[in-house]
Amino acid sequence: MKGVFADTAYWIAISNPHDSLHDRARQISRSLPSKRLVTSEMIFTEFLNDFGQRGEFLRRLAVRLVERARVDRNLVVVSQSGRQFRDALALYSERSDKSWSLTDCASFRIMEHYAIKEALTYDRHFEQAGFKALLRDD
């Protein structure tokens, strides 16, 4: 089973019907039934941080999504670890010519580890790192 990495932009889009990428995220999700989703606790941290400022209803919705995701057998949630932090920091340091976040760097390392080439994201940084950003039209 091939994997697809689920970035923060995907979780935000799929959870918020008012997000500009919501319809695209839903459409792409329906086209990926045979692919396992992979994400990380770092991604969920970004997601929860974003929804923390969107009001009580969406904040509770975000918590429920993360709780359900953590027990979903079709989703791999990579835990944060000291090693993951060090690996991401090394890439972050090596690529000072880019504006990649530490979470981006951790995501790229996870994708490399799982041999994943596609990400549910709109973030061009994934394309800069050699991956396909599925939420982009171009």
C-alpha positions in Angstrom: 0.0 0.0 0.0 1.5 3.3 -1.0 1.5 6.2 1.4 0.6 9.9 1.1 1.8 12.5 3.6 -1.0 14.6 5.2 0.4 18.1 6.0 -1.2 20.8 8.2 -2.8 22.5 5.2 -4.8 19.3 4.5 -6.1 18.9 8.0 -7.1 22.5 8.1 -8.8 22.3 4.7 -10.6 19.0 5.3 -11.9 20.2 8.8 -13.1 23.7 7.8 -15.8 23.9 5.2 -15.0 27.6 4.8 -11.3 27.0 3.9 -10.5 27.8 0.3 -9.0 24.3 -0.2 -11.8 22.3 1.5 -13.5 21.1 -1.7 -10.1 20.2 -3.3 -9.1 18.3 -0.2 -12.3 16.3 -0.1 -12.1 15.5 -3.8 -8.5 14.3 -3.5 -9.3 12.3 -0.3 -12.0 10.4 -2.2 -9.5 9.5 -5.0 -6.9 8.0 -2.6 -8.8 5.0 -1.0 -5.9 2.6 -1.5 -3.2 4.8 -0.1 -2.3 5.0 3.6 -2.1 8.4 5.1 1.0 9.3 7.1 1.2 12.4 9.3 3.0 13.4 12.5 2.4 14.8 15.9 4.3 17.9 14.8 1.7 18.4 12.0 -1.1 17.9 14.6 0.6 20.5 16.8 0.5 23.1 14.0 -3.1 22.1 13.2 -4.2 22.5 16.8 -2.4 25.8 17.1 -4.2 27.1 14.1 -7.6 26.0 15.3 -6.9 27.3 18.8 -7.6 30.8 17.5 -10.8 29.9 15.6 -13.3 29.8 18.4 -14.6 27.2 20.8 -16.6 25.1 18.2 -13.7 24.7 15.8 -11.3 24.1 18.6 -13.4 21.2 19.9 -13.7 19.9 16.3 -9.9 19.9 15.9 -9.5 18.0 19.2 -12.0 15.3 18.1 -10.3 15.0 14.7 -6.9 14.4 16.3 -8.3 12.0 18.9 -10.0 9.9 16.1 -6.9 10.1 13.9 -4.6 8.7 16.6 -6.7 5.4 16.7 -7.3 5.2 12.9 -5.7 2.0 11.6 -5.4 3.5 8.1 -3.4 6.5 9.4 0.2 6.4 10.6 0.9 9.2 13.1 4.7 9.6 13.6 5.5 10.5 17.2 7.7 13.4 18.1 11.1 12.2 19.3 14.5 13.6 20.1 15.9 11.9 17.1 13.2 13.3 14.8 14.0 16.8 16.1 17.8 16.3 15.5 17.2 15.0 12.0 14.9 17.9 11.2 17.3 20.4 12.7 20.1 19.0 10.6 18.1 19.5 7.4 17.0 22.9 8.6 20.6 23.9 9.1 21.8 22.4 5.8 19.1 24.3 3.8 19.5 27.8 5.1 18.9 29.0 1.6 15.2 27.9 2.0 12.4 29.3 4.2 11.4 25.8 5.3 10.1 25.5 8.8 11.4 22.9 11.3 8.1 21.0 10.9 8.6 21.0 7.1 12.0 19.5 7.6 10.7 16.9 9.9 7.9 16.1 7.4 10.5 15.7 4.6 12.5 13.3 6.6 9.4 11.3 7.5 8.5 11.2 3.8 12.0 10.0 2.9 11.8 7.3 5.6 8.4 6.0 4.3 9.4 6.4 0.6 6.5 8.8 0.1 6.5 11.1 -3.0 3.2 12.9 -2.6 1.8 15.2 0.1 -1.7 16.4 0.8 -0.6 20.0 1.0 -0.6 23.4 -0.8 2.9 24.3 0.5 5.4 24.9 -2.3 8.2 23.9 0.1 7.3 20.3 -0.5 7.8 20.8 -4.2 11.1 22.6 -3.5 12.2 19.4 -1.6 11.2 17.2 -4.6 7.7 16.0 -3.6 4.4 16.5 -5.3 1.9 18.9 -3.5 -1.4 17.4 -4.3 -3.6 20.4 -3.2 -2.0 22.6 -5.8 -3.6 22.9 -9.3 -0.3 23.7 -11.1 
